[in-house]
Structure formats: structure tokens, C-alpha cells
Amino acid sequence: MATFTRINKDETPSIIIHPDHIISKIDDNIYGGFTEHMGRCIYGGIYDPENPLSDENGYRKDVIEAMKELNVPVVRYPGGNFVATYHWLDGVGPKEQRPRRPELAWLGIETNQFGTDEFMKWCEIVGTEPYLCLNFGTGTLDEALGWLEYCNSNQDTYYANLRRKNGTEKPYNVKYWALGNECYGPWQVEQFTKEDYAKRAYQWAKAMKLLDPSITLILCGESGFSSWDYYVLQQCVKWDVHGLSGDNTKSLIDMHSIHLYTADKEHMANATAPRAAERAIQMAMSLIDLARIENKVPHTVPRQKICFDEWNVWDPARAPGEQGAEEKYTLSDALAVAVFLNAFIRQSAVVGMANIAQSVNVISPLMTTKDGIVKQATWWPLLLFSKYMRGECIALNVRSPEYTGRTNPPWVRGTIETPLLDCSATLNDGHITLAVVNISEEQDFAVKLEDGADREVMVFRVEGDNVSAVNTESQQNVRVVEDRQTGAREFTFKKHTLTMLRWKL
């Protein structure tokens, strides 16, 4: 959490850090990933059996190492829009017997050479946890229950035995399951009304938790501030008074999913756009609390959290989804990603998961070529946050000038501040880490810091020559510069940079 005081541009900003004021524990799952059967994310991304850079399973070894470097705790799969026509049984068993299907979300052909077992094995190698999304388009409840049984059951039953037959004796124990993806959207195969979705989601949730009460179920929300969100929360966030989930101290629904992509051609509007994500989290949590109040959910029943399971900078006109959505990210986009991540830290009390969309090639910080990988501009803030911004969120008081121009979306102006210095701070392993995004394209800021500035401070700075800088196979124009400073009580946060300061408490 950070309180913000607006000052004039000619005043000296300040940041007061309160290491003894712990706001909330940060869930590691905010650094989650997302892999969808879209473009080159799966085929040619994480799975490329013909490439010499792949292992005996067909998995790209350089991608695995990159995911390990990010220490990604959870990965969502297999979509995304793709899931609305995906039948998981097509993707298990002998590969030569798997059917090729028309793929309607991104207008391609799905070979099903990569499916549940391949994904689970990849997760095991990477050291991450799977998060599966159910087909709410052409799928059935029987099919969903079969998938849950296949993944999680250790009993002598049909789908558990099918998993054993396919070579995996022990259950995968998949914890996270999404009740559909973007079911509100006209782009979906079988779009739902909010009334029809809420009824189906609640009934499926009951059945899923009867089969496995231990799972975490994620409701399909929209933006966090829509009539869809309001209605489905009202209908689905209820106390499981009859114990249908196996425990009448819980709710059938554990988290509420929201999605937001931002982008703008102008840097300042682009870099401030993720402030909408923070406001969306706040509004969605208010709707969750309203549903709990009106449905008389006891305070002893754990409060549902936000699952921000698609977020990123993406302009579909610039990088169309049906053409693979291979964005080429700039330093401006990297700063926007850092503002997203700051928001997740500040709102960590209510965010249970966040998944950058996507992890490889498709609107991704990581791109593969036949000869290696390219770490885009947005890779660097993601890496620094994942390495250092864990543990607990601590309080800040920030005095900074504010950007007052056009915002995208327009409603950001007037609903949440847009400081030129966007900040968050954490306490972890006896270290304080302060992340400061100076979104200004023109002005460096010399900032007075309180607490820790007289000690040795590690400095990490994501920078480039200008906000349009991009990375290529041959040039890292956006990079991380490391430094150490001792005894300083004032730090200069350079224009258009992310600066991370880290010192021992």
C-alpha cells in the first residue's frame, strides 16, 4: 500500500518507508504464467520436438531455463479463448491416434500432439504448478468431471485408470480450476448471458467439489467493474451451508477472475494505463464484499480473492491474435508492466493470483527463434519483481508530481491517481526492496528517502535510450544496469526507468 501526495514538478519528491508497518503477505502466485494453444506459444514455443534445442520430450530447454529463472509458481492452461472448443480427451493417449481438429478461437488446426500429460510433465520439469481452465463453450459437466478425475483421483475408476494406462500412476493433484474463460464475450464460442453463466457455474462448482473438495475454483469475471461481475458474484459467492464442497465452513467459489490488457501509442497514456488494473481490483473486491454481505456469508468463511489471470500490454490491432499476437515490446511497455506489478504488490491483501498473458511468443516477454530466445523489454521488470518483490508488502508515503494528461482508458482520470513516481515496497529475508517507476519522459527526480539510505544499497535499473527502445536477437537496447551505493540519503530516479533499491534492514 502506498499513500500519495501530489506536489509541483519543481518540488523535491520524497518516499517514506515504514518497514514495521506490514500491510499483507504477497502471494507468490502473482508471478504466474499462462500458456495457450495460440500462435507459437505451445508449438514452436514450449514444445518444439524437431528443434535441436529441445530435450527428449520435445520441450525447449532454453524456455525451461527462462521459466526457472523467473521462478514461475503457477501456469494457466490451455486457454484462453482456445478452451471453449477444447476437448481434453483429444489430447491424451497415443499421439498417432489423437485427432486433428479445426480450432475456432484463433482459426487454425489443433493437432493435439501436446495435451494434459505433456503439460503436466512440463510443469514438473519447470517446477511450477498447473492451473486448468474448463471448457464452458462446447464442453459438458461430465467432461469436466472426467478431467478432474483423470488429474486428481487415486481411486479404481475409469478416468483415473485411463491416466494410469497412459503412463502416470500417481495423480497430478491439480489445485486450481477455472470455471470457463471470458464467457461474457461475443468473441467466444457459445457466449453466455450473465444469468445463464451464473447458473451453470454454481452447478458445476457443486459437482466439482463433490468429486474433489480440496480444489480451488475460480469464477469467470469480466473487468472487475461490470454488471457481469456484480451479477455472477451475487449468485455464486454464497456460504456452502449444506457442505456440498465437503466443508460447510467454506464457499464453493474461492477466487474471482478478472482480465485487463492496456496499450496506447503515446508513452504517458501507455505507462499510466495499468492504474486501471489497480482500480479494477479495488472495485471487484467491493463487489465480492457486497455479495458476501447480501448473501449473509459468515466472516469465518474465507474471503474470496482476485485471480487476475490475464494481464499485459497488448494492442490487438498492432498484433492480431489470429496472426499469433507477437508484440514487439518497447521500454514504454516495460514501464507499464512494472506499474501493473506495483499494483499487484500494493493490492496483495486481496490478489491471490496473477498470470501474465502469455509466457512464450504470444504477447510475451520471451520470444523463441530457431537458434535461441530473445528477452524482450518487458522481461526485465518481470524478472526483477519475481526475484526481489516477494515476502510482505510494507507501507509507503510517496510525495510526487502527477501526470495530468489524457489517460487510456479515459475513466482512469478522476478515479485513481497517476503519479510520475509509481512505487511499492516489500520486506523479505531481512531485506527491504523499493520499486520506483519514473514514467516521465523528460525529468529525472532526486528523491529523499527515509530508512535504509545510509546503508549499502543495491541498485537495479531497467533503462534504454528512449521509450521506443526494443530488444532484438542482436541488440539488448533495454537492459538492467546494476550498481551499489553507500551512505546516500538521496537517490536520483532517472527519466523513463524502473529503479529497484534493495538493502538489509
Stockholm file with secondary structure:
# STOCKHOLM 1.0

chainA/1-505         MATFTRINKDETPSIIIHPDHIISKIDDNIYGGFTEHMGRCIYGGIYDPENPLSDENGYRKDVIEAMKELNVPVVRYPGGNFVATYHWLDGVGPKEQRPRRPELAWLGIETNQFGTDEFMKWCEIVGTEPYLCLNFGTGTLDEALGWLEYCNSNQDTYYANLRRKNGTEKPYNVKYWALGNECYGPWQVEQFTKEDYAKRAYQWAKAMKLLDPSITLILCGESGFSSWDYYVLQQCVKWDVHGLSGDNTKSLIDMHSIHLYTADKEHMANATAPRAAERAIQMAMSLIDLARIENKVPHTVPRQKICFDEWNVWDPARAPGEQGAEEKYTLSDALAVAVFLNAFIRQSAVVGMANIAQSVNVISPLMTTKDGIVKQATWWPLLLFSKYMRGECIALNVRSPEYTGRTNPPWVRGTIETPLLDCSATLNDGHITLAVVNISEEQDFAVKLEDGADREVMVFRVEGDNVSAVNTESQQNVRVVEDRQTGAREFTFKKHTLTMLRWKL
#=GR chainA/1-505 SS CEEEEECCTTSCCEEEEEEEEEEEECCGGGGBEECCSSTTSTBTTTBCTTSTTBCTTSBBHHHHHHHHHHTCCEEEESCSGGGGGCCGGGGSSCGGGCCCEEETTTTEEECCSSCHHHHHHHHHHHTCEEEEECCCSSCCHHHHHHHHHHHHCCSSSHHHHHHHHTTCCSCCCCCEEESCSSTTCTTSTTCCCHHHHHHHHHHHHHHHHHHCTTCEEEEECCSSSSHHHHHHHHHHCCBCTTCTTSCTTSBSCCEEEEEEEECCSSHHHHHHTTHHHHHHHHHHHHHHHHHHHHTTCCTTSCCCEEEEEEEEECCTTTSCGGGTCCCCCBHHHHHHHHHHHHHHHHTTTTEEEEEESCSSSSSCSEEEETTEEEECTTHHHHHHHHHHSCSEEEEEEEEECBCCSCCSSGGGTTTSCCBSEEEEEEEETTEEEEEEEECCSSCCEEEEEESSTTSEEEEEEEECSSTTCBBCSSCBCSEEEEEEEESCSEEEECTTEEEEEEEEC
#=GC SS_cons         CEEEEECCTTSCCEEEEEEEEEEEECCGGGGBEECCSSTTSTBTTTBCTTSTTBCTTSBBHHHHHHHHHHTCCEEEESCSGGGGGCCGGGGSSCGGGCCCEEETTTTEEECCSSCHHHHHHHHHHHTCEEEEECCCSSCCHHHHHHHHHHHHCCSSSHHHHHHHHTTCCSCCCCCEEESCSSTTCTTSTTCCCHHHHHHHHHHHHHHHHHHCTTCEEEEECCSSSSHHHHHHHHHHCCBCTTCTTSCTTSBSCCEEEEEEEECCSSHHHHHHTTHHHHHHHHHHHHHHHHHHHHTTCCTTSCCCEEEEEEEEECCTTTSCGGGTCCCCCBHHHHHHHHHHHHHHHHTTTTEEEEEESCSSSSSCSEEEETTEEEECTTHHHHHHHHHHSCSEEEEEEEEECBCCSCCSSGGGTTTSCCBSEEEEEEEETTEEEEEEEECCSSCCEEEEEESSTTSEEEEEEEECSSTTCBBCSSCBCSEEEEEEEESCSEEEECTTEEEEEEEEC
//
